[in-house]
């Protein structure tokens, strides 16, 4: 499963250890792959449906977390 993800990532133009980072995050059953590398983020987002892990940019992830915290406080 992890190598399948690495292959998808490499097809997206994410090379070498960067594609392996995404694959290992998936293999480790991480829910998210968070990066501050705009190049990796943009390429991975194009293939989001094929990847089995959610890819976030750091600011997008922080916004998501803040929204969850805010919504939980209102409940």
C-alpha positions in Angstrom: 0.0 0.0 0.0 2.8 2.5 0.9 4.6 1.9 -2.4 1.4 2.4 -4.3 1.2 5.8 -2.7 4.8 6.5 -3.5 4.1 5.7 -7.1 1.1 8.1 -7.2 3.2 10.8 -5.6 6.0 10.3 -8.0 3.5 10.5 -10.9 2.4 13.8 -9.5 6.0 15.0 -9.8 6.9 14.5 -6.1 10.3 12.8 -6.2 12.6 10.8 -4.0 12.3 11.0 -0.3 9.3 13.4 -0.5 7.2 10.7 -2.1 8.4 8.2 0.5 7.4 10.6 3.3 3.8 10.6 2.0 3.9 6.8 1.6 5.2 6.2 5.1 2.6 8.5 6.6 -0.1 6.4 4.9 1.5 3.2 5.9 1.7 4.4 9.5 -2.0 5.1 9.3 -1.7 8.9 9.7 -4.9 10.8 9.0 -3.0 13.8 7.6 0.2 14.7 5.8 1.0 18.3 6.7 3.7 20.1 4.8 5.1 23.7 4.6 6.6 22.9 1.2 4.4 24.6 -1.4 5.7 22.5 -4.3 4.8 19.2 -2.6 1.5 20.5 -1.4 0.3 21.7 -4.8 1.4 18.6 -6.5 -0.1 16.3 -3.9 -3.4 18.2 -3.9 -3.9 17.5 -7.6 -3.8 13.8 -6.8 -5.8 14.0 -3.5 -8.4 11.5 -4.7 -5.8 8.8 -5.6 -3.9 9.2 -2.4 -5.2 7.5 0.7 -4.1 10.3 3.1 -5.3 13.9 3.4 -2.7 16.4 2.4 -2.7 19.8 4.0 -0.5 22.9 3.8 0.4 24.0 7.3 -1.8 27.1 7.3 -4.8 25.1 5.9 -4.3 22.5 8.6 -4.2 25.1 11.4 -7.3 26.7 10.0 -9.0 23.3 10.0 -8.0 22.6 13.6 -9.1 26.1 14.8 -12.5 25.5 13.1 -12.9 22.2 14.9 -12.0 23.7 18.3 -14.4 26.6 17.7 -17.2 24.3 16.6 -16.7 22.1 19.7 -16.9 25.1 22.0 -20.2 26.1 20.5 -21.8 22.6 21.1 
